[in-house]
Amino acid sequence: MIKSVFIAATESNSGKSIISIGLVNMILGKAQKVGFFKPVITAYPADKPDEHINTIVSYFDLPIAYDDCYAITGQEAMHHMETGGEGEIIDTIIGKYKSLEDRYDFIVMEGTDYYGEGTAFEFELNAQIAKNLRSPVIAVVSGEGRTTAQIVNGAITTLNNFEAREIKVLALVVNKVPAASVADVRELLENQLHEDIMLAVIPADKSLQNPSMREVCEKLNGRLLFGTDQLTNRVDHFVTGAMHVPNFLNYLKDNVLIVTPGDRGDIVISALQANLSSSYPKVAGIILTAGYEPEEPITRLIEGLQTVVPIIAVKTGTFEASNMAGAIRSRITADDPKKIQLAIETFNTHIDLPGLDKRIVTFKPSGITPRMFQYQITSRAKANKKHIVLPEGTDERILKAAARLIKQDIVTLTLLGDPEEIINLINRYNIDLDITQINIVNPATDEHYDDYVETLYELRKTKNVNMEMARDMMTDVSYFGTMMVYKGYADGMVSGAVHTTQHTIRPALQFVKTKPGISVVSSVFFMCLPDRVSVFGDCAV
């Protein structure tokens, strides 16, 4: 059984939260420790936690800290993209995910929200995250405001995009489909989908899509005057209270939000009375505009009522407040358990739970991405940290590589070369390398130089190497670095950026030699291509 599933949408407000909540609820019935991971969060505003992470973790009481639920913010991801650091995004996400993988039985992952800047590259980012983490995908597409043909074509295009990137899709969820189109959408897609992809078509549900009075109050930056206990009231309709009361009452509908100037006490009183009357629809709440609040007699009358819908005062005008309220896209939040439960019921009703469970259990990932390969290699290196000598200490590429290795705390490094020259090069190339974290050795002046010369002479004197020749050879960085390995001062040497293969391995063949019983020397190297890892053998030796 795999340990994760990635839920990916193709646009904002697709309803992927329903799938995340439903899937967490489903997995909790089968696994003891379930984690939730949203690799990239919107983080807007910056001082507030991600709303959806907070909702899932708090409602299900998941044993995971908030900071463990994400790897990077959308703003940070954009910065990396703009500076050519796409690989660092994936590396950061892999590292964070791997730290969770060992601690949880299963991890539900959720893709980006498609809010703010960078929406153009978000699908590709989500795809690369899923691929690098070897996680199958539940793809979520929206049918809101679309014809049947547009919904079907969009869904097929989404599947083709994942397939082109060699990413396995477990299920396709088409959400917010107009009720009249559900049957046609399901039939058309079933005829085109591979049999191993599960299909779910979820009809639009205003109970999930329309905002609550709490959301209205927050989005309009309003001040709540009354009705704290009814902030979960759902808003399905809007009406502007700018007419006489008899005409106004004719426009009331179920779960209506009334927007009226704050000095219209007659509208406020009639709305509250209509809400209490069995002859009129239920009122969701009232917005008082233009900065006006009810006069004292009206306020006293309201305070004496047993049931009062939320009454919110805002500073904006009636027209602007109406437009702002109408543009609110509802979200499922921790303070609305009714909506969370409704999301779970929707998931359980429209998703083939046994079918999805079977696909999760039987899915076997194949292959490995270059980024994951590098992560695994570096993790093994960190677990058994070695001392590596780099003979080409004055090469810019080597210095940049050294900086990355030290920053990731992968190895202990020794650079060979003149210390002053190396420090000048680090400064000239503006390389972020802390020289206090590395060893810089000049072979000719090193305290071990004479000992190395003596050792080389003893090893090679039968090959007509005299002491003077040994001294000269030991000033060569390849010989010096190899001798460090031979004498046990280093675990290995990496070279070849500047020196030829022959120059690099000759010292090793002369006195380190091959393992007993081995007479042939060969080599391989790994080539990390954009989408795969290739192994090349016998290319240089």
Buried (B, 14 or more C-beta within 10 A) or exposed (E): EBBBBBBBBBBBBBBBBBBBBBBBBBBBEEBEEBBBBBBBBBBBEEEEBBBBBBBBBBBBEBEBEEEBBBBBBBBBBBBBBEEEBBEBBBBBBBBBBBEBBEEBEBBBBBBBBBEBEBBEBBBEBBBBBBBBBBBBBBBBBBBBEBEBEEBBEBBBEBBEBBEEBEBBBBBBBBBBBBEEBBEBBBEBBEEEBEEEBBBBBBBBBEBBBBBBBBBBBBBBEBBBBBBEEBBBBBBBBBBBBBBEBEEBBEBBBEBBBBBBBBBBBBBBBBBBBBBBEEEBBBBBBBBBBBEBBBEEEBBEBBEEBEEBBBBBBBBBBBEBBBEBBEEBEBBBBBBBEEBBEBBBEBBEEBBEBEBBBEBBEEBEBEEBBBBBBBBEEBEEBEEEEEBBBBBBBBBEEBBBBBBEBBEEEBBBBBBBBBBEEBEEBBEEEEBEBEEEBBBBBBBEEBEBBEEBBBBBBEBBEEEEBEEEBBBEBBEBBBBBBBBBBBEEBBBEBBBBBBBEEEBBBBBBEBBBEEEEEEEEEEEEEEEBEEEEBEEEEEEBB
